[in-house]
């Protein structure tokens, strides 16, 4: 076999092995294996909490929602069909908890963390650029605050975190075309806001 054909086969085998391992861990957790339950939580809780924080901008709320999401996930783990990866399924549950919380609590959420992550790319600038970075952070945060919940969620997941469109659609439990529309609409609004409020 030519050397150039080996890497894709190895990569495919790695994916198959990973999915098989994930499936075995899920099956063990469903059967009540505490080590498997703990392994799933330890593997996915940090990313779920971090994403919730990016979406709501409130560390305490993100921790609370993550805990609620995992309680729900472990209660429904026997319903996990395996047609998506476990991480996507877990993030979808977490997003539903955030959406439900938002429906009951109309406080406007902020996305300071997402903005800081986006602006982290300019950290190589000289120290005298601190004021400019702070101004850009404030304007970006204000731009995000103009978006409705769906557009903001799509923007953070698709543009800030750069997730694949299909994965964002799965997390938001919405059609790909709808998520694409939300993202384009959010990008346009953020761009216009930043242009209109340019220092």
Secondary structure per residue as TSV (DSSP state, phi and psi in degrees):
chain	resnum	aa	ss	phi	psi
A	1	X	-	360.0	132.7
A	2	X	-	-62.1	147.2
A	3	X	G	-59.6	-32.1
A	4	X	G	-66.8	-17.4
A	5	X	G	-91.3	-8.0
A	6	X	H	-77.4	-41.9
A	7	X	H	-59.3	-47.2
A	8	X	H	-60.3	-39.1
A	9	X	H	-65.3	-41.2
A	10	X	H	-64.2	-41.8
A	11	X	H	-63.1	-43.3
A	12	X	H	-62.8	-41.3
A	13	X	H	-63.7	-38.9
A	14	X	H	-61.2	-41.8
A	15	X	H	-64.3	-45.4
A	16	X	H	-60.5	-44.3
A	17	X	H	-62.9	-41.3
A	18	X	H	-64.6	-43.8
A	19	X	H	-65.1	-38.3
A	20	X	H	-65.2	-42.5
A	21	X	H	-64.0	-40.6
A	22	X	H	-63.6	-44.0
A	23	X	H	-61.4	-41.4
A	24	X	H	-65.7	-39.9
A	25	X	H	-65.4	-42.0
A	26	X	H	-62.8	-44.6
A	27	X	H	-61.0	-41.5
A	28	X	H	-65.5	-40.1
A	29	X	H	-65.1	-41.6
A	30	X	H	-60.3	-35.2
A	31	X	T	-77.2	-3.0
A	32	X	T	97.5	11.3
A	33	X	-	-70.1	111.1
A	34	X	H	-65.0	-33.5
A	35	X	H	-65.2	-38.8
A	36	X	H	-68.2	-41.7
A	37	X	H	-60.8	-45.5
A	38	X	H	-63.5	-39.7
A	39	X	H	-62.9	-42.3
A	40	X	H	-63.8	-44.9
A	41	X	H	-62.8	-47.9
A	42	X	H	-64.5	-33.5
A	43	X	H	-74.6	-31.5
A	44	X	H	-116.1	-21.3
A	45	X	H	-59.8	-43.3
A	46	X	H	-59.6	-43.6
A	47	X	H	-68.1	-39.6
A	48	X	H	-63.0	-45.5
A	49	X	H	-64.2	-42.4
A	50	X	H	-61.9	-42.3
A	51	X	H	-68.1	-40.5
A	52	X	H	-61.2	-39.3
A	53	X	H	-63.4	-40.8
A	54	X	H	-61.8	-34.2
A	55	X	H	-82.3	-33.1
A	56	X	H	-111.3	-19.4
A	57	X	-	71.5	14.5
A	58	X	-	-128.8	109.0
A	59	X	H	-62.1	-41.8
A	60	X	H	-64.4	-44.6
A	61	X	H	-64.5	-40.1
A	62	X	H	-61.4	-43.6
A	63	X	H	-63.0	-43.6
A	64	X	H	-64.2	-45.5
A	65	X	H	-66.4	-37.2
A	66	X	H	-62.2	-44.1
A	67	X	H	-61.3	-45.7
A	68	X	H	-60.7	-41.4
A	69	X	H	-62.7	-40.8
A	70	X	H	-73.1	-32.0
A	71	X	H	-60.6	-46.7
A	72	X	H	-62.6	-45.3
A	73	X	H	-60.9	-45.5
A	74	X	H	-69.7	-29.0
A	75	X	H	-70.0	-29.1
A	76	X	S	-109.5	12.4
A	77	X	G	-59.9	-28.1
A	78	X	G	-69.5	-12.5
A	79	X	G	-92.6	-5.3
A	80	X	-	-67.8	113.7
A	81	X	-	-84.4	-17.1
A	82	X	S	81.7	9.5
A	83	X	S	-82.1	-5.8
A	84	X	S	-134.8	168.6
A	85	X	-	-73.6	156.1
A	86	X	H	-58.9	-38.9
A	87	X	H	-59.4	-44.5
A	88	X	H	-63.4	-42.0
A	89	X	H	-61.1	-44.7
A	90	X	H	-65.0	-42.8
A	91	X	H	-65.4	-33.8
A	92	X	H	-63.6	-42.7
A	93	X	H	-63.1	-43.4
A	94	X	H	-61.7	-42.5
A	95	X	H	-63.6	-39.1
A	96	X	H	-62.0	-37.9
A	97	X	H	-63.9	-41.2
A	98	X	H	-65.0	-43.7
A	99	X	H	-62.4	-42.2
A	100	X	H	-66.2	-39.1
A	101	X	H	-64.1	-40.5
A	102	X	H	-64.9	-36.3
A	103	X	H	-64.1	-31.6
A	104	X	H	-91.8	-13.4
A	105	X	-	-136.4	107.4
A	106	X	-	-86.3	15.0
A	107	X	-	-60.0	141.2
A	108	X	-	-76.2	122.1
A	109	X	-	-84.9	154.3
A	110	X	-	-120.6	157.8
A	111	X	-	-124.9	52.0
A	112	X	H	-58.2	-41.5
A	113	X	H	-63.8	-44.9
A	114	X	H	-61.5	-40.2
A	115	X	H	-64.7	-43.0
A	116	X	H	-63.5	-38.1
A	117	X	H	-64.0	-41.0
A	118	X	H	-65.1	-41.1
A	119	X	H	-80.6	-8.2
A	120	X	G	-62.2	-20.6
A	121	X	G	-68.2	-14.6
A	122	X	G	-101.8	15.6
A	123	X	T	-67.7	-13.1
A	124	X	T	-78.3	-6.8
A	125	X	S	-68.7	156.6
A	126	X	-	-63.6	161.8
A	127	X	G	-58.7	-30.1
A	128	X	G	-72.4	-0.4
A	129	X	G	-91.0	2.1
A	130	X	H	-57.6	-43.8
A	131	X	H	-63.1	-40.6
A	132	X	H	-63.7	-42.3
A	133	X	H	-63.6	-42.5
A	134	X	H	-62.5	-40.7
A	135	X	H	-65.1	-43.5
A	136	X	H	-64.0	-40.3
A	137	X	H	-59.8	-46.4
A	138	X	H	-63.6	-42.3
A	139	X	H	-68.4	-38.4
A	140	X	H	-65.0	-42.0
A	141	X	H	-62.5	-41.6
A	142	X	H	-64.8	-37.7
A	143	X	H	-63.8	-43.1
A	144	X	H	-63.7	-34.0
A	145	X	H	-66.8	-18.7
A	146	X	T	-78.9	-14.5
A	147	X	S	-84.9	148.4
A	148	X	-	-75.6	170.5
A	149	X	H	-57.8	-45.9
A	150	X	H	-65.4	-45.8
A	151	X	H	-64.2	-41.6
A	152	X	H	-64.3	-42.7
A	153	X	H	-63.2	-46.0
A	154	X	H	-63.1	-41.2
A	155	X	H	-63.7	-46.1
A	156	X	I	-63.2	-47.2
A	157	X	I	-71.5	-41.4
A	158	X	I	-85.1	-44.3
A	159	X	I	-93.3	-48.9
A	160	X	I	-72.9	-50.4
A	161	X	S	-87.3	-13.1
A	162	X	-	57.2	43.3
A	163	X	-	-78.2	153.1
A	164	X	-	-60.2	146.8
A	165	X	H	-57.1	-41.3
A	166	X	H	-63.6	-37.9
A	167	X	H	-69.5	-39.9
A	168	X	H	-61.6	-43.3
A	169	X	H	-60.9	-39.1
A	170	X	H	-66.9	-43.0
A	171	X	H	-64.6	-42.6
A	172	X	H	-83.8	-3.7
A	173	X	T	53.6	48.3
A	174	X	S	-138.7	155.4
A	175	X	-	-60.2	149.3
A	176	X	H	-56.2	-42.6
A	177	X	H	-62.3	-37.3
A	178	X	H	-68.1	-45.1
A	179	X	H	-63.0	-40.1
A	180	X	H	-61.1	-41.5
A	181	X	H	-64.0	-46.8
A	182	X	H	-57.7	-42.8
A	183	X	H	-65.0	-46.8
A	184	X	H	-62.2	-41.5
A	185	X	H	-63.8	-42.7
A	186	X	H	-65.1	-44.4
A	187	X	H	-59.3	-43.1
A	188	X	H	-63.9	-43.3
A	189	X	H	-67.2	-41.8
A	190	X	H	-64.0	-44.2
A	191	X	H	-61.3	-46.5
A	192	X	H	-63.4	-43.8
A	193	X	H	-60.5	-46.1
A	194	X	H	-65.2	-37.1
A	195	X	H	-67.0	-41.0
A	196	X	H	-71.7	-25.4
A	197	X	T	-111.9	25.1
A	198	X	-	-66.4	134.8
A	199	X	-	-70.5	360.0
